[in-house]
């Protein structure tokens, strides 16, 4: 976890970008994105960040 030393502000900005990207995919009817969007709804901010960071490291975010 080399990026754990990021500031809270930087983490929140990146989380917002991830959520925006995931939201765009979800709006386009992407069932994969919808599944992940639903999965993060009950997570706290740190959990969402780690989850989405891992997800977008794997799939990329256009």
Backbone as CSV, one residue per row, in Angstrom:
resi,resn,N_x,N_y,N_z,CA_x,CA_y,CA_z,C_x,C_y,C_z
1,UNK,0.831,-1.194,0.000,0.000,0.000,0.000,0.871,1.252,0.000
2,UNK,1.573,1.441,-1.072,2.506,2.561,-1.138,1.825,3.924,-1.171
3,UNK,0.547,3.957,-1.522,-0.135,5.244,-1.640,-0.945,5.608,-0.395
4,UNK,-0.762,4.855,0.682,-1.539,5.109,1.893,-1.156,6.441,2.547
5,UNK,-0.004,6.989,2.166,0.441,8.246,2.755,-0.180,9.468,2.071
6,UNK,-1.091,9.261,1.147,-1.767,10.388,0.486,-2.558,11.200,1.496
7,UNK,-2.689,12.470,1.233,-3.513,13.313,2.091,-4.975,12.913,1.942
8,UNK,-5.754,13.221,2.957,-7.188,12.901,2.913,-7.853,13.614,1.737
9,UNK,-7.464,14.859,1.478,-8.044,15.612,0.365,-7.768,14.962,-0.975
10,UNK,-6.530,14.515,-1.163,-6.162,13.855,-2.414,-6.924,12.543,-2.569
11,UNK,-7.076,11.820,-1.474,-7.806,10.563,-1.509,-9.269,10.814,-1.884
12,UNK,-9.870,11.848,-1.291,-11.277,12.138,-1.589,-11.477,12.587,-3.028
13,UNK,-10.536,13.352,-3.557,-10.624,13.769,-4.972,-10.535,12.552,-5.891
14,UNK,-9.622,11.643,-5.565,-9.481,10.441,-6.386,-10.718,9.559,-6.257
15,UNK,-11.252,9.451,-5.048,-12.473,8.675,-4.843,-13.626,9.261,-5.655
16,UNK,-13.737,10.586,-5.672,-14.794,11.240,-6.457,-14.628,10.926,-7.940
17,UNK,-13.384,10.913,-8.413,-13.124,10.588,-9.821,-13.521,9.142,-10.112
18,UNK,-13.166,8.234,-9.205,-13.544,6.826,-9.382,-15.061,6.666,-9.414
19,UNK,-15.732,7.343,-8.478,-17.199,7.239,-8.424,-17.826,7.820,-9.680
20,UNK,-17.272,8.915,-10.178,-17.776,9.531,-11.393,-17.621,8.588,-12.575
21,UNK,-16.467,7.973,-12.668,-16.207,7.025,-13.753,-17.159,5.833,-13.645
22,UNK,-17.310,5.302,-12.436,-18.200,4.167,-12.227,-19.641,4.566,-12.538
23,UNK,-20.032,5.787,-12.137,-21.373,6.278,-12.425,-21.629,6.392,-13.911
24,UNK,-20.624,6.843,-14.658,-20.761,6.953,-16.115,-20.972,5.588,-16.746
25,UNK,-20.213,4.616,-16.279,-20.366,3.255,-16.801,-21.752,2.710,-16.456
26,UNK,-22.192,2.988,-15.225,-23.496,2.510,-14.770,-24.616,3.114,-15.611
27,UNK,-24.498,4.405,-15.907,-25.525,5.095,-16.707,-25.602,4.546,-18.122
28,UNK,-24.492,4.002,-18.604,-24.499,3.440,-19.953,-25.042,2.012,-19.965
29,UNK,-25.552,1.564,-18.822,-26.181,0.244,-18.771,-25.211,-0.898,-18.544
30,UNK,-24.024,-0.573,-18.041,-23.018,-1.593,-17.814,-23.352,-2.365,-16.533
31,UNK,-23.743,-3.634,-16.664,-24.153,-4.446,-15.516,-22.989,-4.691,-14.553
32,UNK,-21.784,-4.831,-15.092,-20.577,-5.005,-14.277,-20.396,-3.795,-13.358
33,UNK,-20.519,-2.596,-13.925,-20.368,-1.372,-13.145,-21.484,-1.246,-12.114
34,UNK,-22.701,-1.601,-12.493,-23.836,-1.518,-11.568,-23.604,-2.409,-10.358
35,UNK,-23.075,-3.596,-10.589,-22.793,-4.522,-9.497,-21.808,-3.905,-8.510
36,UNK,-20.754,-3.290,-9.030,-19.751,-2.674,-8.162,-20.285,-1.411,-7.501
37,UNK,-21.095,-0.649,-8.222,-21.702,0.552,-7.660,-22.576,0.170,-6.468
38,UNK,-23.349,-0.895,-6.620,-24.191,-1.379,-5.521,-23.335,-1.872,-4.356
39,UNK,-22.224,-2.499,-4.659,-21.362,-3.070,-3.625,-20.769,-2.015,-2.696
40,UNK,-20.503,-0.814,-3.206,-19.855,0.207,-2.385,-20.836,1.049,-1.568
41,UNK,-22.124,0.894,-1.792,-23.103,1.786,-1.159,-23.044,1.772,0.369
42,UNK,-22.755,0.631,0.972,-22.748,0.548,2.432,-21.347,0.547,3.028
43,UNK,-20.357,0.921,2.239,-18.984,0.989,2.733,-18.672,2.392,3.220
44,UNK,-17.713,2.497,4.141,-17.269,3.837,4.525,-16.281,4.345,3.472
45,UNK,-15.876,5.586,3.611,-15.061,6.244,2.590,-13.751,5.503,2.324
46,UNK,-13.053,5.099,3.367,-11.786,4.392,3.180,-11.985,3.067,2.457
47,UNK,-13.036,2.356,2.828,-13.333,1.082,2.166,-13.665,1.303,0.692
48,UNK,-14.464,2.329,0.404,-14.804,2.635,-0.988,-13.547,2.952,-1.784
49,UNK,-12.669,3.748,-1.190,-11.438,4.138,-1.874,-10.600,2.911,-2.221
50,UNK,-10.368,2.052,-1.238,-9.553,0.852,-1.468,-10.205,-0.066,-2.498
51,UNK,-11.509,-0.248,-2.393,-12.252,-1.122,-3.303,-12.168,-0.603,-4.740
52,UNK,-12.463,0.697,-4.913,-12.474,1.268,-6.258,-11.075,1.407,-6.829
53,UNK,-10.099,1.701,-5.978,-8.719,1.789,-6.444,-8.287,0.446,-7.025
54,UNK,-8.573,-0.618,-6.298,-8.230,-1.967,-6.761,-8.973,-2.288,-8.062
55,UNK,-10.260,-1.950,-8.101,-11.068,-2.217,-9.290,-10.504,-1.493,-10.510
56,UNK,-10.213,-0.193,-10.378,-9.746,0.565,-11.528,-8.291,0.273,-11.879
57,UNK,-7.516,-0.232,-10.906,-6.176,-0.716,-11.246,-6.292,-1.908,-12.185
58,UNK,-7.340,-2.718,-11.981,-7.546,-3.912,-12.802,-8.164,-3.592,-14.156
59,UNK,-9.210,-2.749,-14.169,-9.946,-2.537,-15.425,-9.603,-1.235,-16.139
60,UNK,-8.991,-0.309,-15.419,-8.724,0.999,-16.018,-9.962,1.870,-15.976
61,UNK,-9.755,3.158,-16.051,-10.871,4.103,-16.004,-10.683,5.082,-17.150
62,UNK,-11.597,5.038,-18.116,-11.482,5.910,-19.279,-11.981,7.300,-18.958
